[in-house]
Amino acid sequence: MNSPTNPSSIRHQAWGLMCSRQTFSCKEIAQTLNIKTNKVVGFTRSLIRKRAIEVIDKRNKYQGTLYRVCIERQALQLQMPMAPKRKERRIKKGTRSQQIWNTIRIHRSFSVELLQTTTNASLSLINNYVWHLEQSGFIRKQGRFLNQSGYSCVKYMLIKDLGRLYPTTQKQGMWDQNTQTFYPFKERGNE
């Protein structure tokens, strides 16, 4: 028998085999379906939690535990345990790029020095990210000023506030996660 690839299909086939036998072990079901035993073990654990099957005999590890179905096949088929649905990926709020973007959105007018003091990002990451933002037209240089130490610093101003999520850097521009839009770099002649 060919190995089924769909986890839902594997579960349905395994459940059918379990219901057709008086007793069964995970190893027997896995061998019949020609799949790895650990796929059946996880499924049996979820069935035990739902009280659809029960342990009859705990044998040694080579023979495996014996189980039996303890509810009617029709009763569980309607509520067949399916593969858990994947949760939507959450954006990591604490990423360094997100920290930089948050600071830029809050201050509107900023310097690299400000970004260094308010984020955990390295100077090279800050400079790289600011360069990408400037090339994509999200920020603009306001001019130079002397900081408290007497060094000359560049001051930037936010032009396009895209929203809560930070724009990600790409090879030819930046990707806005909020509107799902790509912003290419400005052409050199248009600066």
C-alpha positions in Angstrom: 0.0 0.0 0.0 1.3 3.4 -0.9 2.1 5.8 1.9 -0.7 8.5 2.1 0.6 12.0 2.3 -2.4 13.9 3.6 -2.4 13.8 7.5 -6.2 14.0 7.4 -6.4 11.0 5.1 -4.0 9.1 7.3 -6.1 9.7 10.3 -9.3 8.6 8.6 -7.6 5.4 7.4 -6.1 4.8 10.8 -9.5 5.4 12.5 -11.2 3.0 10.1 -8.6 0.3 10.9 -9.0 0.9 14.6 -12.7 0.5 14.5 -12.5 -2.7 12.4 -10.4 -4.5 15.0 -11.2 -5.7 18.5 -7.8 -4.6 19.8 -4.9 -2.9 18.1 -1.5 -1.4 18.7 0.1 1.7 17.1 2.7 -0.5 15.5 0.1 -2.7 13.8 -1.8 0.2 12.4 1.3 1.9 11.2 2.5 -1.3 9.4 -0.8 -1.8 7.7 -0.8 1.8 6.5 2.9 1.7 5.6 3.7 4.8 7.7 5.9 5.6 10.6 4.7 4.5 14.0 5.1 8.0 15.6 2.4 9.3 13.3 -0.1 6.8 14.7 1.1 7.4 18.3 0.3 11.1 18.2 -3.2 10.3 16.8 -3.9 7.7 19.4 -2.9 10.2 22.2 -5.5 12.6 20.9 -8.1 9.8 20.7 -7.4 8.9 24.3 -7.9 12.5 25.4 -11.2 12.5 23.6 -12.0 9.1 25.3 -12.6 7.5 21.9 -10.2 4.7 22.6 -8.8 3.2 25.8 -5.7 1.3 26.9 -6.3 -2.4 27.5 -2.9 -3.7 28.1 0.5 -2.0 28.5 3.0 -4.5 27.1 6.7 -4.1 26.6 8.0 -1.5 24.3 8.6 -3.9 21.4 5.0 -5.2 21.4 3.4 -1.9 22.1 0.4 -0.9 24.1 -3.0 -2.6 23.2 -6.0 -0.3 22.7 -9.6 -0.7 21.9 -12.3 1.6 20.5 -14.8 2.5 23.2 -17.3 4.7 21.3 -19.3 3.9 18.2 -17.6 4.5 14.9 -20.4 6.8 13.7 -20.3 9.0 16.8 -16.7 10.0 16.2 -16.8 10.1 12.5 -18.8 13.3 12.6 -16.3 14.8 15.0 -13.2 13.2 13.5 -10.1 14.8 14.9 -8.6 16.7 12.1 -5.1 18.1 11.8 -4.8 21.2 13.9 -5.3 24.4 11.9 -2.2 26.5 11.7 -2.4 29.7 13.6 -1.7 32.8 11.6 1.9 33.8 12.0 2.3 36.7 14.4 4.8 39.4 13.6 7.4 39.5 16.3 6.9 42.8 18.0 10.3 42.9 19.6 12.4 42.7 16.4 15.1 45.3 16.1 13.7 46.6 12.8 10.3 47.0 14.5 11.9 48.9 17.4 13.6 51.2 14.9 10.3 51.8 13.0 8.4 52.4 16.3 11.0 55.1 17.3 10.8 56.7 13.9 7.0 56.8 14.0 7.0 58.3 17.5 9.6 61.0 17.0 8.9 61.8 13.3 12.2 63.8 13.3 15.2 61.6 14.4 18.9 60.9 14.2 20.9 57.7 14.1 22.1 58.5 17.6 18.4 58.6 18.9 17.8 55.2 17.3 20.8 53.8 19.0 19.7 54.9 22.4 16.1 53.8 22.1 16.6 50.4 20.4 18.7 47.2 20.8 19.9 47.4 17.2 23.5 47.6 16.2 24.8 50.7 14.5 25.3 48.8 11.2 21.7 47.6 11.2 20.4 51.1 12.0 22.5 52.6 9.2 21.4 49.9 6.7 17.7 50.2 7.7 17.8 54.1 7.5 19.5 53.9 4.1 16.7 51.5 2.8 14.0 53.8 4.2 15.6 56.9 2.6 16.1 55.1 -0.8 12.5 54.0 -0.8 11.2 57.6 0.0 9.8 57.0 3.5 12.3 59.4 5.2 14.2 62.4 4.1 17.4 64.1 5.4 16.5 67.4 7.2 20.0 68.6 7.6 23.0 68.4 9.9 23.3 69.5 13.5 25.8 69.2 16.3 24.9 66.7 19.0 25.7 67.2 22.7 29.2 65.8 22.2 29.9 68.3 19.6 29.8 65.9 16.7 27.9 66.5 13.5 24.8 64.3 13.0 22.3 63.9 10.2 18.7 64.6 11.2 16.0 62.7 9.3 12.2 63.3 9.0 9.5 60.7 8.4 7.6 61.4 5.2 5.4 58.3 4.8 4.0 56.7 7.9 2.9 53.3 6.5 1.4 52.0 9.8 2.1 49.9 12.8 4.2 47.1 11.2 7.7 48.0 10.0 8.6 47.9 6.3 11.0 45.0 5.5 14.1 45.5 3.4 14.3 43.8 0.0 17.0 43.8 -2.7 15.4 46.5 -4.9 13.2 48.3 -2.3 11.1 47.8 0.7 7.9 45.8 1.4 5.1 47.3 3.5 3.5 44.6 5.6 0.5 46.8 6.4 -0.7 47.3 2.9 1.2 44.4 1.3 2.8 46.9 -1.2 6.3 47.0 -2.6 8.1 50.3 -2.7 11.1 50.3 -5.1 14.2 52.5 -4.5 14.1 56.0 -6.0 16.0 56.4 -9.2 19.4 58.2 -8.9 18.3 60.9 -11.3 15.2 61.9 -9.3 17.0 62.7 -6.1 
